[in-house]
């Protein structure tokens, strides 16, 4: 179980987390948190408090959207916001290359490449939210406002 903490992607997320606030810890879950529902069940919290980190692609540019676990990312709202006519979910291999994480463990922090982040304002409903920390069994809990500061994400209504 502790070997998860020794995995490079988890160490990368943890380093950034600890530099931001030494009191924030990575939680290792016995059961996978690969989906928002899995994570909510494992943590005993509302599925909306789970942060889904979704990598989207338009042309050769990528952005990461942090979406509430009980919502769907609106590609139409994103297209308008970014003034792009074509936006799609990134392919799993692109997710790995751009973020350094595999799907199911994509963290909002510690990406291998600099990408623009957007955070959905629906996450504001919760006093604490939980995001992946580089592995499907690793998460961290943080307040919405701290997550915004930690990621420098731009707030918007990104869901449908």
Secondary structure, 3 states (H helix, E strand, C coil): CHHHHHCHHHHHHHHHHHHHCCCCCEEECCCCCCCHHHHHHHHCCCHHHEEEEEEEEECCEEEEEEEECCCCECHHHHHHHHCCCCCEECCHHHHHHHHCCCCCCCCCCCCCCCCEEEEEHHHHHCCCEEEEEEECCEEEEECHHHHHHHHCCEEECCEC
